[in-house]
Amino acid sequence: MIRAFAFLAAVMMLAGAGQARAQGFPNFFDDSRDIMGGGPGFFRPGMPSGSSPIPRTTVSFNGGYAPGTIYINTTERRLYLVLGNGQALRYGIGVGRDGFRWGGTHRISAKKEWPSWTPPAQMLRRRPDLPRHMSGGIDNPLGARAMYLGSTLYRIHGSNEPETIGQAVSSGCFRMTNEDVTDLYSRVSVGTTVVVKN
């Protein structure tokens, strides 16, 4: 009888916690937007990549950049892979929120599939509750692929939250759906020029 009562009490507590979370009470997952721009499903395992709310498409592009160049316009929240002949492949991206956007020219210095993640010191000062390291995988905030930008802390990386594409939510990185970042990853190499216009 006591065991049955204890079990019933535990079930009720779990149900209450789930209801509180659903009503918007803060928890680790809800606060994770400060990490890399994640939201409520940021670290939850098994999250699908979903398709981007901004479909990948070929567009006219006359920016004067060599074919193979990546051009990022943070105001538009779009990434362009220059194809040549006045065309580019355009992707929707998530960009840095206010105070975290930046501009400049770099090169892709490394590419990684299912990268691990170690939060930088500045981020840990803002969020001491973060894990010190996460192995690569579906619940990792860097998603399926990452392309590292020079010696900066910034990356073009995947995300399990397609609803954040087109938003200014990250700490300076450029996020794409896992589907789009995998496509871009297959088209570029280490040494590719990346131009960021803020």
C-alpha positions in Angstrom: 0.0 0.0 0.0 2.8 2.4 0.9 4.7 1.5 -2.3 1.5 2.1 -4.4 1.0 5.5 -2.7 4.7 6.5 -3.3 4.4 5.4 -7.0 1.2 7.4 -7.4 2.8 10.5 -5.8 5.8 10.2 -8.1 3.6 10.0 -11.2 1.6 13.1 -10.0 4.9 15.1 -9.5 6.1 14.2 -13.0 2.8 15.2 -14.5 2.9 18.5 -12.6 6.4 19.2 -13.8 5.4 18.5 -17.4 2.4 20.8 -17.0 4.6 23.5 -15.5 7.0 23.2 -18.3 4.1 23.4 -20.8 2.8 26.6 -19.1 6.2 28.3 -19.7 7.9 28.1 -16.4 11.7 28.4 -17.0 13.9 25.4 -17.2 17.3 24.5 -18.7 15.8 23.9 -22.1 13.8 27.1 -22.3 16.9 29.1 -21.3 19.1 27.4 -23.9 18.5 30.1 -26.6 21.6 31.9 -25.1 23.8 28.9 -26.0 23.8 28.8 -29.7 20.3 30.1 -30.4 18.4 27.0 -29.3 14.9 26.9 -27.9 12.7 24.4 -26.0 13.8 21.4 -28.0 17.5 22.3 -28.1 19.0 19.4 -26.2 16.2 16.9 -26.5 17.3 13.6 -28.1 15.7 12.4 -31.3 14.6 15.8 -32.5 14.2 15.7 -36.3 16.0 18.2 -38.4 12.9 19.3 -40.2 12.9 21.3 -43.4 13.7 25.0 -43.5 10.9 27.5 -43.4 13.0 29.3 -46.0 13.5 26.9 -48.9 16.9 26.6 -50.6 16.7 28.0 -54.1 18.8 29.1 -57.0 18.6 32.9 -57.5 20.1 35.7 -59.6 23.3 37.1 -57.9 25.6 39.8 -59.1 27.8 40.4 -56.1 31.1 40.3 -58.0 32.4 37.3 -56.0 34.2 34.3 -57.5 32.2 31.0 -57.9 32.5 28.9 -54.7 32.5 32.0 -52.4 30.0 32.0 -49.5 28.3 35.4 -49.0 26.3 35.9 -45.8 23.9 38.9 -45.4 22.9 39.1 -41.8 20.3 41.7 -42.4 18.5 39.4 -45.0 19.3 36.3 -42.8 20.4 34.5 -46.0 23.5 32.7 -47.0 24.5 32.6 -50.7 26.8 30.1 -52.3 28.0 31.8 -55.5 27.6 29.5 -58.5 28.8 31.8 -61.3 27.0 33.0 -64.4 25.1 35.5 -62.3 23.6 32.9 -60.0 23.9 31.7 -56.4 22.3 29.0 -54.2 20.4 30.8 -51.4 19.8 29.3 -48.0 17.8 30.6 -45.0 19.9 31.0 -41.9 19.7 32.1 -38.3 22.0 34.9 -37.3 23.4 36.5 -34.1 21.0 38.4 -32.0 21.5 42.1 -31.1 25.0 42.7 -29.8 26.3 39.4 -31.4 26.2 40.2 -35.1 29.5 40.8 -36.9 31.0 41.2 -40.3 34.2 40.5 -42.2 36.0 38.0 -44.5 37.3 34.7 -43.4 38.0 31.3 -44.8 36.6 27.9 -43.8 39.4 26.5 -41.6 37.9 23.2 -40.8 34.9 21.0 -41.5 33.4 18.4 -39.1 30.6 15.9 -39.3 28.5 15.6 -36.2 30.9 17.9 -34.3 31.4 17.9 -30.6 30.9 21.2 -28.7 32.8 22.9 -25.9 31.3 26.2 -24.9 33.8 29.0 -25.0 34.8 30.8 -21.8 32.7 33.9 -22.5 29.6 31.8 -22.9 30.3 29.9 -19.7 30.6 33.2 -17.9 27.1 34.1 -19.1 25.7 30.6 -18.6 27.7 28.7 -15.9 25.0 26.0 -15.9 26.0 24.8 -19.4 27.8 21.5 -19.9 31.5 21.8 -20.3 31.6 19.5 -23.3 29.0 17.7 -25.5 29.9 14.8 -27.9 28.5 15.1 -31.4 25.1 13.7 -32.1 21.5 14.6 -32.8 21.1 16.5 -29.5 24.3 18.6 -29.9 23.7 22.3 -30.6 26.0 22.2 -33.6 23.8 19.8 -35.5 24.9 17.5 -38.3 27.8 19.5 -39.8 29.9 22.5 -38.8 32.2 24.7 -40.9 34.7 26.7 -38.8 35.4 30.3 -39.8 39.1 31.1 -39.6 40.5 31.5 -36.0 37.2 32.9 -34.8 34.8 31.1 -32.4 32.1 31.3 -35.1 30.8 28.5 -37.3 28.2 27.8 -40.0 26.5 24.9 -38.3 23.3 22.8 -38.3 20.4 23.0 -36.0 17.5 20.7 -34.8 15.1 23.7 -34.7 14.0 24.7 -38.1 11.7 27.4 -36.6 14.7 29.5 -35.7 15.9 29.8 -39.3 15.3 33.4 -40.4 15.6 34.6 -36.8 18.3 36.5 -34.9 18.8 34.1 -32.0 22.4 32.9 -31.8 25.6 34.1 -30.1 27.2 35.0 -33.5 27.2 31.7 -35.3 25.2 31.1 -38.5 22.7 28.2 -38.1 21.0 26.2 -40.8 18.7 23.2 -40.8 20.6 20.0 -40.7 19.4 19.3 -44.2 20.7 22.6 -45.6 24.0 22.5 -43.7 24.7 19.0 -45.0 24.0 20.2 -48.6 26.3 23.2 -48.2 29.0 21.1 -46.5 29.1 18.8 -49.5 29.6 21.7 -51.9 32.5 23.6 -50.2 36.0 22.8 -49.0 38.5 24.0 -46.4 39.8 27.3 -47.7 36.5 28.5 -49.1 36.1 32.3 -48.7 33.3 33.4 -46.5 32.2 37.1 -46.7 29.9 38.3 -43.9 28.0 41.5 -44.4 26.4 42.9 -41.2 
